[in-house]
Amino acid sequence: MAERYSRQERFAPIGKEGQTRLAEKQVLIVGAGALGCANAEMLARAGIGKITIIDRDYIEWSNLGRQQLYTEEDAASSRAKAKAAEARLKAINSSIEVEGIAEEFDPENAELLMKDVDMVIDGTDNFDTRFIINDAACKYKVPWIYGGCVKSHGISLSILPGQSPCLQCLIDQLPQDGETCETAGIIGPAVQMTAAYQTSECLRFLTGHPMSTHLVSFDVWGREYSAIDVAKLKDPQCASCSDAAQFTYLKKEKGIRTAVLCGRDTVQVRPGRKENVNFERLARRIEPLAGEPKVNEVLLRFQMEEKRFVVFKDGRTLIHGVDDVQEAKKLYHRYVKA
């Protein structure tokens, strides 16, 4: 065990002192998809003291081509990504603390999760969640590293609240063409390159080195690369990081909430408040209509009206095979909340 980090310690910018620092740090990873998996594994092997990884989704077969922490067994049993990631990371490095949270990162838990961490890594696939990360990070002055990838393209940006421009300051400089991995595809090297930039920036900061002020973008297939210094683009009137910040994205919504998951023909339905669903009771009620539901540690699955329902312990439900919010609400109340 004494030799575990020897090669990393021999890297002069880290050394033994830096390795000791890493063991004292906590990193929050939002999203346990491709970027979340790649960052989490590298950080676990690097010896970060505590890694918390939060994700709202479960493992499907289409994830296995690029989400490196998961196996065929995970996909077959539809394990929650956060829980499968937690188990795998603990197997990789038993000397660190790992916590997997099978929930959506939202205004209700963002501030609580942000308070004790030293760094946040963006492993999400949508800007709604990133703006929540940005507001919470700005409010608590926690550095975070934005990352995104689709097709063969990747992008990475380090954000240090109070010093560098935040995501809201730079939104006009970031690509938002609506393409996702589900709609446009992706190759593994784009994931690995993006995560490499994110992880290296994280290790730099946690060992006492300054983070980059450059927005890095690249195309691994087209062999293209660019780096733009954004240090002077901080907006003095920014609603997220200025003295007049309002943190709009941290405001909690009331009542039932819905979201159409881009490219997946799926609607997510969230109850007005988080619940503790009794899977045994729900399974008994559903079984005469849908056959025996499949249950694991954090979710219950069943088929109804040619739709696939995935119900999480907190009441959040994914309804596959529908893209209309009103129809999804009706199905939710008919079979989940009946």
ZAMARGU-4260 file (C-alpha; in steps of 0.2 Angstrom, whole numbers, plus 5000, padded with zeros to 4 digits):
<rodrens>
0) 5000/5000/5000 | 5015/5012/5003 | 5019/5011/4985 | 5001/5014/4979 | 5004/5033/4974
5) 5023/5032/4971 | 5023/5036/4953 | 5011/5051/4956 | 5022/5057/4970 | 5037/5056/4959
10) 5028/5069/4947 | 5037/5084/4954 | 5022/5096/4953 | 5012/5084/4965 | 5026/5076/4976
15) 5023/5069/4993 | 5016/5085/5000 | 5003/5086/4986 | 4998/5068/4988 | 4995/5072/5007
20) 4984/5086/5001 | 4974/5076/4990 | 4970/5063/5004 | 4962/5078/5013 | 4951/5084/4999
25) 4933/5081/4995 | 4926/5081/4977 | 4908/5081/4971 | 4905/5074/4954 | 4888/5079/4947
30) 4883/5065/4935 | 4888/5047/4933 | 4888/5046/4915 | 4903/5045/4903 | 4912/5060/4910
35) 4907/5057/4928 | 4914/5039/4927 | 4930/5044/4919 | 4933/5058/4931 | 4928/5047/4946
40) 4940/5033/4942 | 4955/5044/4939 | 4952/5054/4955 | 4949/5038/4965 | 4965/5031/4958
45) 4974/5047/4962 | 4969/5046/4980 | 4956/5060/4983 | 4950/5058/5001 | 4932/5058/4998
50) 4922/5057/4982 | 4903/5060/4981 | 4894/5056/4965 | 4876/5060/4962 | 4866/5054/4947
55) 4847/5053/4943 | 4848/5039/4931 | 4850/5020/4929 | 4862/5009/4918 | 4856/5004/4901
60) 4865/4994/4888 | 4868/5009/4877 | 4879/5016/4891 | 4892/5002/4891 | 4902/5008/4876
65) 4908/5024/4885 | 4903/5023/4904 | 4918/5014/4910 | 4913/5010/4928 | 4898/4998/4923
70) 4896/4980/4917 | 4884/4970/4908 | 4877/4964/4925 | 4874/4982/4930 | 4864/4985/4914
75) 4854/4969/4915 | 4848/4973/4932 | 4846/4992/4929 | 4857/4997/4943 | 4857/5015/4948
80) 4872/5023/4941 | 4877/5032/4957 | 4876/5015/4967 | 4885/5005/4954 | 4899/5019/4953
85) 4901/5019/4972 | 4903/5000/4972 | 4916/5000/4958 | 4926/5015/4965 | 4927/5007/4982
90) 4934/4991/4974 | 4947/5002/4965 | 4952/5011/4980 | 4947/5005/4998 | 4957/5018/5007
95) 4946/5032/5001 | 4928/5037/5006 | 4915/5036/4992 | 4897/5040/4992 | 4885/5037/4978
100) 4868/5047/4979 | 4854/5040/4967 | 4845/5057/4966 | 4843/5071/4954 | 4855/5086/4958
105) 4842/5100/4961 | 4840/5116/4971 | 4834/5105/4986 | 4850/5096/4988 | 4863/5107/4979
110) 4867/5119/4993 | 4869/5105/5006 | 4880/5095/4994 | 4891/5110/4990 | 4895/5116/5008
115) 4909/5104/5012 | 4918/5101/4996 | 4934/5107/4989 | 4930/5105/4970 | 4915/5101/4959
120) 4916/5091/4943 | 4903/5093/4929 | 4898/5076/4922 | 4881/5081/4917 | 4873/5082/4900
125) 4862/5097/4901 | 4863/5116/4904 | 4848/5116/4917 | 4859/5106/4929 | 4875/5116/4925
130) 4866/5132/4930 | 4861/5125/4946 | 4880/5119/4949 | 4885/5137/4944 | 4874/5146/4956
135) 4878/5135/4970 | 4896/5135/4967 | 4896/5154/4966 | 4886/5156/4982 | 4898/5145/4992
140) 4914/5150/4982 | 4918/5132/4977 | 4928/5130/4961 | 4921/5119/4948 | 4926/5112/4931
145) 4913/5112/4916 | 4915/5098/4903 | 4904/5093/4889 | 4906/5081/4874 | 4896/5075/4859
150) 4901/5066/4843 | 4920/5068/4843 | 4920/5085/4851 | 4924/5090/4869 | 4926/5106/4879
155) 4932/5110/4896 | 4933/5126/4907 | 4938/5129/4925 | 4928/5141/4935 | 4934/5149/4951
160) 4920/5160/4958 | 4925/5177/4963 | 4940/5177/4951 | 4936/5170/4934 | 4920/5172/4923
165) 4907/5160/4928 | 4896/5149/4917 | 4882/5163/4916 | 4895/5176/4911 | 4901/5165/4896
170) 4885/5157/4891 | 4886/5166/4874 | 4903/5158/4871 | 4898/5140/4874 | 4890/5129/4861
175) 4871/5125/4863 | 4865/5118/4847 | 4854/5105/4856 | 4864/5090/4850 | 4866/5076/4863
180) 4874/5059/4864 | 4857/5051/4861 | 4854/5061/4845 | 4871/5064/4838 | 4881/5050/4845
185) 4898/5050/4853 | 4915/5041/4853 | 4925/5036/4868 | 4940/5046/4865 | 4931/5062/4865
190) 4925/5057/4883 | 4942/5052/4889 | 4950/5068/4882 | 4937/5079/4890 | 4939/5070/4907
195) 4958/5071/4906 | 4957/5090/4905 | 4944/5091/4919 | 4954/5079/4931 | 4971/5087/4928
200) 4963/5104/4932 | 4956/5097/4948 | 4972/5089/4953 | 4981/5106/4949 | 4970/5116/4960
205) 4969/5103/4975 | 4988/5102/4976 | 4990/5121/4976 | 4993/5126/4958 | 4982/5139/4948
210) 4969/5133/4936 | 4969/5138/4918 | 4959/5153/4912 | 4957/5145/4895 | 4941/5138/4887
215) 4948/5122/4879 | 4939/5114/4864 | 4944/5100/4852 | 4939/5087/4839 | 4948/5071/4842
220) 4942/5064/4825 | 4946/5080/4815 | 4962/5083/4825 | 4957/5101/4829 | 4961/5110/4845
225) 4959/5128/4852 | 4961/5137/4868 | 4954/5154/4871 | 4958/5165/4887 | 4942/5170/4894
230) 4949/5179/4910 | 4943/5196/4904 | 4925/5191/4900 | 4919/5192/4918 | 4902/5201/4919
235) 4901/5214/4933 | 4882/5213/4932 | 4881/5194/4932 | 4866/5187/4940 | 4876/5172/4947
240) 4893/5179/4952 | 4892/5198/4954 | 4889/5207/4970 | 4871/5208/4965 | 4869/5189/4962
245) 4852/5183/4964 | 4855/5164/4962 | 4839/5161/4952 | 4843/5143/4948 | 4843/5139/4967
250) 4825/5144/4969 | 4814/5129/4973 | 4799/5125/4963 | 4783/5120/4970 | 4771/5106/4964
255) 4774/5092/4952 | 4788/5095/4940 | 4791/5087/4923 | 4806/5086/4911 | 4807/5079/4894
260) 4824/5070/4892 | 4831/5075/4876 | 4833/5061/4863 | 4826/5048/4874 | 4807/5048/4871
265) 4806/5049/4890 | 4798/5061/4902 | 4803/5063/4920 | 4790/5066/4933 | 4794/5072/4950
270) 4782/5074/4965 | 4780/5090/4974 | 4791/5084/4987 | 4803/5069/4989 | 4795/5054/4996
275) 4800/5037/5002 | 4791/5025/4990 | 4786/5008/4997 | 4791/4997/4983 | 4783/4981/4991
280) 4766/4990/4992 | 4768/4997/4974 | 4773/4981/4967 | 4758/4972/4974 | 4746/4985/4967
285) 4754/4984/4950 | 4757/4966/4948 | 4739/4961/4943 | 4740/4974/4929 | 4758/4973/4923
290) 4765/4956/4929 | 4779/4955/4942 | 4789/4972/4943 | 4808/4971/4944 | 4815/4979/4959
295) 4833/4983/4965 | 4840/4994/4979 | 4834/5010/4973 | 4821/5008/4959 | 4806/4998/4953
300) 4803/4994/4934 | 4787/4989/4926 | 4778/4989/4909 | 4761/4997/4906 | 4752/5002/4890
305) 4767/4999/4880 | 4777/5011/4891 | 4791/5007/4903 | 4790/5015/4920 | 4805/5017/4932
310) 4801/5023/4949 | 4814/5028/4961 | 4813/5028/4980 | 4811/5047/4981 | 4795/5046/4970
315) 4804/5052/4954 | 4798/5042/4939 | 4804/5040/4922 | 4791/5036/4909 | 4799/5029/4893
320) 4789/5029/4877 | 4781/5046/4879 | 4786/5063/4875 | 4771/5073/4880 | 4771/5080/4897
325) 4752/5080/4900 | 4751/5062/4895 | 4766/5058/4906 | 4757/5066/4921 | 4741/5056/4918
330) 4751/5040/4917 | 4760/5044/4933 | 4744/5048/4943 | 4736/5032/4935 | 4749/5019/4940
335) 4762/5027/4952 | 4751/5038/4963 | 4735/5029/4961
</rodrens>
